[in-house]
């Protein structure tokens, strides 16, 4: 092989070697950064998980408390419904008594009216009784 072919080939091989060494060094730095990042994450992960567990327990407790509150409100609403039904029955009974009272009042009024009519009729015939 001639010298003029060997020189470019050697220069290309040298350039490739330099580029390969630079790439290997960059890869090494990247791996070191990744290792430091993973170490930091490994250090921060347990406290974060512990906080997450605590938050989960608090959420479960809040859910339990809300469920109990809903059950209490439901019981109160049921009781109010029963009281309302009882009041409805009482109102219906009072309505019946009121109607009966109206009938009795009308009967008393008719009786009194008839008494007055009879007294006046008797008075107009000349005999005052009463």
C-alpha positions in Angstrom: 0.0 0.0 0.0 1.2 3.4 -0.8 2.0 6.0 1.8 -0.6 8.5 0.6 -3.3 5.9 1.4 -1.9 5.0 4.8 -1.8 8.6 6.1 -5.6 9.3 5.7 -6.4 5.8 7.1 -4.3 6.4 10.2 -5.7 9.9 10.7 -9.3 8.5 10.4 -8.5 5.7 12.9 -7.0 8.3 15.2 -10.1 10.6 14.9 -12.4 7.6 15.6 -10.3 6.7 18.6 -10.5 10.2 20.0 -14.3 10.4 19.4 -14.8 6.9 21.0 -12.8 8.0 24.1 -14.8 11.2 24.4 -18.1 9.2 24.1 -16.9 6.7 26.7 -16.0 9.6 29.1 -19.4 11.3 28.5 -21.1 8.0 29.2 -19.1 7.5 32.4 -20.1 11.0 33.6 -23.8 10.3 32.7 -23.7 7.1 34.7 -22.1 8.8 37.7 -24.9 11.5 37.6 -27.5 8.8 37.4 -25.9 7.0 40.3 -26.0 10.1 42.4 -29.6 10.8 41.4 -30.6 7.3 42.3 -28.8 7.6 45.7 -30.7 10.8 46.4 -34.0 9.2 45.4 -33.2 6.2 47.6 -32.6 8.6 50.5 -35.8 10.6 50.0 -38.1 7.7 49.1 -38.6 6.1 52.6 -39.8 9.4 54.3 -42.1 10.1 51.4 -43.6 6.6 51.6 -44.1 7.0 55.3 -45.9 10.4 54.8 -48.0 8.7 52.1 -48.9 5.9 54.5 -49.9 8.5 57.1 -52.0 10.4 54.6 -53.7 7.2 53.6 -54.6 6.4 57.2 -55.9 9.9 57.7 -58.0 9.6 54.6 -59.4 6.2 55.8 -60.2 7.7 59.2 -61.9 10.7 57.6 -63.9 8.3 55.3 -65.0 6.3 58.4 -66.0 9.4 60.2 -68.0 10.7 57.2 -69.7 7.4 56.8 -70.7 7.4 60.5 -72.0 11.0 60.2 -74.1 10.0 57.2 -75.5 7.1 59.1 -76.4 9.4 62.0 -78.1 11.9 59.7 -79.9 9.0 58.0 -81.2 7.8 61.4 -82.3 11.4 62.3 -84.1 11.8 59.0 -85.9 8.4 59.6 -87.0 9.6 63.0 -88.2 12.9 61.6 -90.2 10.9 59.0 -91.8 8.8 61.7 -92.7 12.0 63.7 -94.1 13.6 60.6 -96.3 10.6 60.0 -97.5 10.7 63.6 -98.3 14.4 63.2 -100.1 13.8 60.0 -102.3 11.2 61.7 -102.9 13.7 64.6 -103.8 16.5 62.2 -106.3 14.1 60.4 -107.8 13.3 63.8 -108.1 16.9 64.7 -109.6 17.7 61.3 -112.2 15.0 62.1 -112.8 16.6 65.5 -113.1 20.0 63.9 -115.7 18.8 61.5 -117.6 17.1 64.3 -117.3 20.4 66.3 -118.7 22.3 63.4 -121.6 19.8 63.1 -122.2 20.1 66.9 -122.0 23.9 66.6 -124.5 23.9 63.8 -126.8 21.7 65.8 -126.6 23.9 68.9 -127.2 27.0 66.7 -130.3 25.3 65.1 -131.6 24.3 68.5 -131.1 27.8 69.9 -132.7 29.3 66.8 -135.7 27.0 67.2 -136.0 27.9 70.9 -136.0 31.6 70.1 -138.5 30.9 67.3 -140.8 28.9 69.6 -140.6 31.6 72.3 -141.4 34.4 69.9 -144.2 32.3 68.3 -145.6 31.7 71.8 -145.2 35.4 72.7 -147.0 36.4 69.6 -150.0 34.3 70.5 -150.3 36.0 73.8 -148.7 33.7 76.2 -145.4 34.8 77.5 -143.7 31.8 78.9 -140.3 32.2 80.1 
